[in-house]
């Protein structure tokens, strides 16, 4: 009996050893060749998910070659800087198939990398439109200085909004077509706000790699974003108005009217460009009950006051003059401005990020029945 138990224990130990050893044999062997690089420079193969260096190579005859192993399939980037993720020289998914790229374009790779390359090329082509818009804006500044005609600025805004919507659709189409692979991973990790956190929260429920350790920051962000998801109840905060009186967000929100909370600052160029659109909507819908509350991320009272005067803002204002440490911005996870949250009469979130034509369309949708009944 003792011998039988001993033999059984020995077998269990062997199984345990095998289970411990097996993942080591399941590593991914990568073979990456990047051409069109600058001779003499050191190129780094970076783990785009975890910002770690996987490998490095000195560029010779315009080529950097990387050979090695990773514990699992990862999204990788080639850069002249270690652990860098922005503006990569080459971008790919490390798998068992050899990869050859030239000047950022895929020459050889797996079907998954071919699909990834198609998305990257579509993105590069689309981004050329942004460069055209920026060039046209700079040309207007040179020609008109600070007095760019309103009709030209409106056209520029229209093109910018159209570009943003096309970018969103390009990203959404990519995400929808790749729920079962790693192509969406870097977009989710670094650019989720481009398609909206409401969409991303739903997407993560069915994305195959949603529990990937590298997506922990996104999961944390979605938790913070929950306070401004559609249907969420208003989270109140107190600040001072322009006269120094303490006011609360709920002095307006949840009082039976639609309220747009507009996070802005006098120093914010995009905020100032957007303000004429907001003013036009306010003039049109305020008589029907629509209200706006501005939350300023200014640091100085004088700058805040001057911004309100210069822009002709007439709706209520509040601020704690703490800049990006603004209590309200922190509570609502505001990371860029202008940022808006539209609240329903009962104090629940309707939608976030409404700007320009999108805001006008939403307000028209809300108030059209009321106007027709008059």
Secondary structure, DSSP 8 states (H G I E B T S, - for coil): -HHHHHHHHHHHHHHHHHHHHHHHHT-EEEEEEEES--TT-EEEEEETTTTEEEEEEE-BTTBEEEEEEESS-EEEEEESSTT--TT-SEEEEE-SS-EEEETTEEEE--HHHHHHHHHHHHHHHHHHHHHHHHHHHHHHHHHHTT---HHHHHHHHHHHHHHHHHHHHHHHHHHHHTTTSSTTHHHHHHHGGGT-HHHHHHHTTT-TTTT-GGGHHHHHHHHHHGGGSTT-B----EEE-TTS-EEEGGGTTTSSS-EEEEEE-TT-HHHHHHHHHHHHHHHHHGGGT-EEEEEE--S-HHHHHHHHHHHT--SEEEB-S-GGG-HHHHHTT--SSSEEEEE-TTSBEEEE---HHHHHHHHHHHHHHHHHT-
